[in-house]
Amino acid sequence: MILDRIIRFLDGEKGRANQGDNAKEAPLDVPSLADTPPRLRSQPLQRTEPPMPERPETLSIEAERFLADMVTPYQAGFHSFGILGVTYELVRILDEYGSCPSVVRTLKRHDEDRSLDGKTLSLVPLAEHSYRVARMMVGLYRERRRGPDTEMIIPTMVVTGLAHDLGKIPEFRERHVERYAMADHPIIGATIIEEIFASCQAKMLYGLREAILNHHRGDEQENLLLEYLRKADARAREEEVKIHAERTWQSWEQWFIPEEFLGLLVPEVNVMRGRNCQIFTFKSVVYAAPDFLYNKAVAYARIKRVTDPVFTSSQDKSLALKRIAGTLRQHGTLSGEFPSDYYGMLYQITTKKFFFKLFLTPFKIEAFDVFPSIFEDRKIGWLKIIVNVSPCAPKK
């Protein structure tokens, strides 16, 4: 009986072993991992950065140097704050319109503090002053604030310095007020900056606007930008008075050399800034806007570290232009079609598609120590489709 139980036990184990072998031969129909859809994991939402704004083209050396020193090293911060495009626009405006004096003359005096030498400061171009204030705001902040957040504040300091005196640009003043008063330029500047920021989502507009409006007022306000703007503006003016006080007073004949002056014009010939060109060629004549010549003469005097009475006030611009034209005429550089005792004429520029009129001063192209083909290679836009330039009427 015991033997029968042993035999039945062995037979049962053998049967289970056979079932195991059959299971190996016919595996269950289980889907493979390759057929199983992957398990989705939640991904953190990534912030979408706005496209990088385009850098302005054909800027002056001074503007390019400022961008290289004060914007490019902190470009990521400017972009993350959404003010890189605004900064480029401010630099473009200053480069195009900032050759005007950095102080505005009212009926009684200049629009700066009485303790400052307004006549000396009128020799400082607005662009130069604005770049200096922006640099000094950053420098002052670095001197007094240390920490990881310092670099993050630099973009707002730069924009404030660039924008604080935009209301002094003549083209903007004429558009917003008929008669300039001393307190107008902060109000005009605040209006301009609101227009520039209209398409920008930056959060700094309120603080910037308040800083521009109040930077000449004495009342205390809790505004970081205003605090550093006031200090930087005052320090910049002190430095400018010192720099320009060291200049020598010389007569026109002593310092104005026609060849040197024409050399300053060469880099600008046939260079478009937006849709405008201040000096261009057609056939054997170079045509220049008188305001452009005046601003270049002011820059020329600054390069030679000379103070000339004719440039101490923009109200004497007509006298300065007549002196420039007279000297160049004696030197034989003005075009023969240009009447004596005139510094400009009204010309009609006719292109293949349209025509317009400009007040210009004509030069002989051979007066410039450059092959005409070099000037021609620079032409773009309407400069390439000019078919005629004809005088309308001269102006004394």
Buried (B, 14 or more C-beta within 10 A) or exposed (E): EEEEEEEEEEEEEEEEEEEEEEEEEEEEEEEEEEEEEEEEEEEEEEEEEEEEBEBBEBBBEBBBEBBEEBBEEBBEBBBBBBBBBBBBBBBBBBBBBBBBBBBBBBEEEBBBEEEBBBBBBBBBBBBBBBBBBBBBBBBBBBEEEEEEEEBEBBBBBBBBBBBBBBBBBBEBBEEBBEEBEBEBBBBBBBBBBEEBBEEBEBEBBEBBBBBBBBBBEEEEEEBBBBBBBBBBBBBBBEEBBEBBEEBEEBEBEEBBBBEEBBBBBBEBBBBBBEEEBBBBBBEEBBBBBBBBBBBBBBBBBBEBEBBBEBBBBBEEBEBBBBBBBBBBBEBEBBBEEBEEEBBBBEBEBBBEEEEEEBBBBBBBBEBBEBEBEEBEEBBEEBBEEBEEBEBEEBEE
